[in-house]
Amino acid sequence: MKIAVVGATGMVGRKMIAVLEERKVAYEHLILAASERSAGKLMSVGNLPYPVVTMDQALLAQPDIALFSAGAETSRNWARKFARQGCYVIDNSSAWRLFKDIPLVVPEVNSHVISREQRLIANPNCSTIQMVLALAPLHHHFRIKRVVVSTYQSVTGSGMKGKNQLDAEISNLPVEKFYPHPIDLNVIPQGGSFQDDGYTTEEQKLVDETRKILGDESIQITATVVRVPVYGGHSESVNIEFYQPFEIGEIIRLLTEMPGIVIQDDPKQSIYPMPLYAENKDAVFVGRIRKDFSVPNGLNLWIVSDNLRKGAATNAVQIAEFLISHHFVG
Ligand SMILES: NC(=O)c1ccc[n+]([C@@H]2O[C@H](COP(=O)([O-])OP(=O)(O)OC[C@H]3O[C@@H](n4cnc5c(N)ncnc54)[C@H](OP(=O)(O)O)[C@@H]3O)[C@@H](O)[C@H]2O)c1
């Protein structure tokens, strides 16, 4: 079996390669692709040197699975070409996520939407993945009416350019600005670009993708996305209103039983999730679990996860593992 990583030199691409190795996904050939700028560079995988190839070369190599993380434009230009050859494309960009016939998948939540026939599969946005993993079992039991989410997002969520800006500002070095303002010692209430309605594109993704994954367009969601000077992962304050009443014990039981979730919730001992400790872990950490007494059936959660792992690379590799274990490939 041949697996391609498209965007292999980027933050998510590098993490995908690491996760493929860690989880011992069996492949005969690994194809590493990036832009023309990187073609010919060598990357080390399992102590072996792999040359970075161009998109044309990756297509010619006819991979069975291609993990794309090279931005929406590259996905729009190339993903269908790979899929037409019979390759399963697992795409990390925003290009295909809201297409009706394209599955948008968090494997623990909705792997049933993956089919043998549909070769294009979309990986949700990082902040959506960690939130829906916690929301899914709760929605199933108590039905969500409304969600208010505020995010505190890591600079690694903006790729190399975001990380480079924070690195340089911390070290007092000159750098090409990626964010519209300094990010060190600051918080920036802007993720992506602004729409005419005052929300940002990253906020809109949280609304649209959550509804699609949970299969319920009636859920009311409002989001505020904030970039913070943090590397380890994204944090989210999530306020939920349910139709049904619940007890906190039931919430804790449902979250404990949900694969991929780890509860860290002993506030009096100062135990709650934090990005510093979530870094390089696959779990979605949930804490500060408490009732919101200001509305009927209200709940507050604090959700943290490494956006490069479960928010991107690990989720994509889990989808690849699903394809392999269901004999769609190999
Ligand atoms: N960072 C996250 O937490 C996260 C989470 C979920 C989804 N995503 C999505 O994943 C994608 C990559 O994000 P990232 O954070 O890894 O960004 P990044 O660090 O900036 O890396 C971008 C990658 O795309 C490649 N690339 C750029 N233009 C290309 C082209 N024309 N043809 C082929 N390859 C090209 C780059 O190759 P060169 O090195 O040759 O330029 C690099 O490998 C984006 O769509 C992003 O929205 C990111």
The ligand as a MOL file (V3000), in Angstrom:
LIG
                    3D

  0  0  0     0  0            999 V3000
M  V30 BEGIN CTAB
M  V30 COUNTS 48 52 0 0 0
M  V30 BEGIN ATOM
M  V30 1 N -2.1980 23.7720 12.1080 0
M  V30 2 C -3.2990 23.1870 12.5370 0
M  V30 3 O -3.5370 23.0250 13.7580 0
M  V30 4 C -4.3110 22.6720 11.5600 0
M  V30 5 C -5.3700 21.9250 12.0530 0
M  V30 6 C -6.3170 21.4320 11.1810 0
M  V30 7 C -6.1900 21.6980 9.8300 0
M  V30 8 N -5.1450 22.4140 9.3690 0 CHG=1
M  V30 9 C -5.0480 22.6390 7.9250 0
M  V30 10 O -3.9290 21.9010 7.4260 0
M  V30 11 C -3.3420 22.5970 6.3240 0
M  V30 12 C -1.8590 22.8130 6.5850 0
M  V30 13 O -1.6830 23.5190 7.7890 0
M  V30 14 P -0.2730 23.6670 8.4990 0
M  V30 15 O -0.5860 24.2500 9.8230 0
M  V30 16 O 0.5140 22.4010 8.4300 0 CHG=-1
M  V30 17 O 0.4320 24.7760 7.5610 0
M  V30 18 P 1.9940 25.0180 7.2540 0
M  V30 19 O 2.8130 24.6530 8.4210 0
M  V30 20 O 2.0680 26.4030 6.7250 0
M  V30 21 O 2.3290 23.9920 6.0590 0
M  V30 22 C 1.7790 24.1210 4.7800 0
M  V30 23 C 2.2010 22.9560 3.9140 0
M  V30 24 O 1.5320 23.0560 2.6500 0
M  V30 25 C 2.5260 22.9680 1.6200 0
M  V30 26 N 2.1200 23.7420 0.4470 0
M  V30 27 C 1.8930 25.0680 0.3770 0
M  V30 28 N 1.5590 25.4200 -0.8940 0
M  V30 29 C 1.5790 24.2690 -1.6260 0
M  V30 30 C 1.3400 23.9630 -2.9970 0
M  V30 31 N 1.0020 24.9130 -3.8740 0
M  V30 32 N 1.4610 22.6800 -3.3900 0
M  V30 33 C 1.8160 21.7140 -2.5220 0
M  V30 34 N 2.0610 21.9340 -1.2090 0
M  V30 35 C 1.9360 23.2070 -0.7690 0
M  V30 36 C 3.7790 23.5410 2.2490 0
M  V30 37 O 4.8910 23.1330 1.5140 0
M  V30 38 P 6.2540 24.0420 1.4880 0
M  V30 39 O 6.9870 23.7370 2.7580 0
M  V30 40 O 6.9660 23.5130 0.2770 0
M  V30 41 O 5.8440 25.4540 1.3680 0
M  V30 42 C 3.6960 22.8910 3.6420 0
M  V30 43 O 4.0910 21.5400 3.5600 0
M  V30 44 C -4.1630 23.8760 6.1620 0
M  V30 45 O -5.1670 23.6360 5.1930 0
M  V30 46 C -4.7770 24.0730 7.5180 0
M  V30 47 O -5.9800 24.8100 7.4660 0
M  V30 48 C -4.1940 22.9150 10.2050 0
M  V30 END ATOM
M  V30 BEGIN BOND
M  V30 1 1 1 2
M  V30 2 2 2 3
M  V30 3 1 2 4
M  V30 4 1 4 5
M  V30 5 2 4 48
M  V30 6 2 5 6
M  V30 7 1 6 7
M  V30 8 2 7 8
M  V30 9 1 8 9
M  V30 10 1 8 48
M  V30 11 1 9 10
M  V30 12 1 9 46
M  V30 13 1 10 11
M  V30 14 1 11 12
M  V30 15 1 11 44
M  V30 16 1 12 13
M  V30 17 1 13 14
M  V30 18 2 14 15
M  V30 19 1 14 16
M  V30 20 1 14 17
M  V30 21 1 17 18
M  V30 22 2 18 19
M  V30 23 1 18 20
M  V30 24 1 18 21
M  V30 25 1 21 22
M  V30 26 1 22 23
M  V30 27 1 23 24
M  V30 28 1 23 42
M  V30 29 1 24 25
M  V30 30 1 25 26
M  V30 31 1 25 36
M  V30 32 1 26 27
M  V30 33 1 26 35
M  V30 34 2 27 28
M  V30 35 1 28 29
M  V30 36 1 29 30
M  V30 37 2 29 35
M  V30 38 1 30 31
M  V30 39 2 30 32
M  V30 40 1 32 33
M  V30 41 2 33 34
M  V30 42 1 34 35
M  V30 43 1 36 37
M  V30 44 1 36 42
M  V30 45 1 37 38
M  V30 46 2 38 39
M  V30 47 1 38 40
M  V30 48 1 38 41
M  V30 49 1 42 43
M  V30 50 1 44 45
M  V30 51 1 44 46
M  V30 52 1 46 47
M  V30 END BOND
M  V30 END CTAB
M  END
